[in-house]
Amino acid sequence: MYTVEGNYREAKKFRRDELSLREKFDGPRALETVVAASNVATLLDDAGKSSEAEPLHRRAVAFLQQFPELEQLRPMPAQTGACGRIR
């Protein structure tokens, strides 16, 4: 919601706080923590900070690669935009 309104600073703080809490309470290897890291990475990408986002994206990919059965949940190419995001 913050990013839709263009309030990057608040969105970044909210997402980073969420990630910090997830790491503290759920642990660094919990699915919820990885999703929170991916959310921060997407926000950073949207702000043009790809080099800062990349380690977080890699973390999410490394986690998901542990579960090959999740491959079936990948959206088909027709469902994604140019960057591979679901429309």
C-alpha positions in Angstrom: 0.0 0.0 0.0 2.8 2.4 0.9 4.5 1.9 -2.5 1.2 2.4 -4.4 1.0 5.8 -2.7 4.7 6.5 -3.6 5.8 6.5 0.1 9.0 4.5 -0.4 10.6 5.5 2.9 7.7 4.3 5.0 7.4 1.1 2.9 11.1 0.4 3.2 10.9 0.9 7.0 7.8 -1.3 7.3 9.3 -4.1 5.2 12.7 -4.0 7.0 11.0 -4.1 10.4 8.9 -7.0 9.3 12.0 -8.9 8.1 13.8 -8.1 11.4 10.9 -9.4 13.5 10.6 -12.5 11.3 14.3 -13.3 11.7 14.0 -12.8 15.4 10.9 -14.8 16.1 10.6 -17.3 13.2 14.3 -17.8 12.5 16.3 -17.1 9.4 15.2 -20.3 7.6 11.5 -20.0 8.1 9.3 -19.6 5.0 7.7 -16.4 6.5 11.2 -14.9 6.9 12.2 -15.8 3.4 9.0 -14.2 2.0 9.7 -11.1 4.1 13.2 -10.9 2.6 11.8 -11.3 -0.8 9.4 -8.5 -0.1 12.3 -6.2 0.9 14.1 -7.2 -2.3 11.2 -6.4 -4.5 10.8 -3.0 -2.9 14.5 -2.3 -3.4 14.3 -3.4 -7.1 11.3 -1.2 -7.6 13.3 1.7 -6.2 16.2 1.0 -8.6 18.5 -0.5 -6.0 19.1 -3.9 -7.7 22.6 -4.4 -6.2 21.1 -4.1 -2.7 18.2 -6.4 -3.6 20.2 -9.2 -5.2 21.5 -10.9 -2.0 17.9 -11.0 -0.7 16.6 -12.5 -3.9 19.4 -15.1 -3.9 18.5 -16.0 -0.3 14.9 -16.6 -1.3 15.9 -18.7 -4.4 18.4 -20.8 -2.4 15.6 -21.5 0.2 13.0 -22.4 -2.5 15.5 -24.7 -4.3 15.4 -27.0 -1.3 11.8 -27.8 -2.2 11.6 -29.0 -5.8 8.0 -30.0 -5.4 7.2 -26.2 -5.3 8.2 -26.0 -9.0 4.7 -27.0 -9.9 3.5 -23.8 -8.3 5.5 -21.6 -10.7 3.3 -19.4 -12.8 3.1 -20.2 -16.5 4.8 -17.7 -18.8 1.4 -16.3 -20.0 0.6 -15.4 -16.4 3.7 -13.2 -15.9 4.9 -9.8 -17.0 8.1 -9.0 -18.7 10.0 -9.3 -15.5 8.5 -12.6 -14.5 6.1 -11.2 -11.9 2.5 -12.3 -11.8 0.2 -9.7 -13.3 
